[in-house]
Amino acid sequence: MRAMTKTVGAGAVAMMTALALAPGAAADGPTCSAWDVEYALNGNLKLADTMLGAADGVYPIGPGKAVIHFEDRGGNPGGHAKLTSYSIHEHLSITSKAVFLSATVVTDTNSRAAPDGNGVITEGSLADHTLTWSGPVRSFKTDGTMTCDGSLCGKFGAPAPGSTEVHIGPRSFQPPPFQFAPDMKTFSMAFVQTAHAESPKQTTFESVAGREMKRTCVP
């Protein structure tokens, strides 16, 4: 009886091993028809045309986030792409001087693009390592506060003294191509004009760099 028990046990183990190794026995993973890839963003904001050039310069901005919906190409993101989320935080502290007057302006804003009714901000196509956008970002808004402290505030186009709400847009701009690294984990976007204002007088350009944080298979 003891020998028979050992034989049955060995047979059961052999049967389970055969089933595990049989073709199609193990559950296949999901087949991805598309990919949602989330990127962490950092970038630079360039100011031009400010009063007497006092605040002209390039300033770091971020963090931010972008999500791109890619087609599946051979188990990897590729082909047609949709930008479904884009936002970035901007915190700047700029000291300006003019004719014995000076002011420190602290700007704390968030810029974001609103998707259309289909959840899409803009669309494009990835070829090699370049993602070229076929249309503009049409609903780009900036909201936050601007605080001015100093004798220059309220003069020569400088912001009013104290804290002022900032609401710019919605406006549109054509994003430059996203240039991806060979491993497709990071990308960069060149400077593009995103805003122009008369009070305070300035033209704003932004560039961004993205780093992949999460890749989600869309079955």
PyMOL commands that set and color helices and strands:
alter all, ss='L'
color gray80, all
select helices_A, chain A and resi 2-21+51-53
alter helices_A, ss='H'
color red, helices_A
select strands_A, chain A and resi 34-48+57-73+76-98+101-113+122-127+130-133+137-149+162-173+178-180+186-198+201-218
alter strands_A, ss='S'
color yellow, strands_A
deselect
rebuild
show_as cartoon
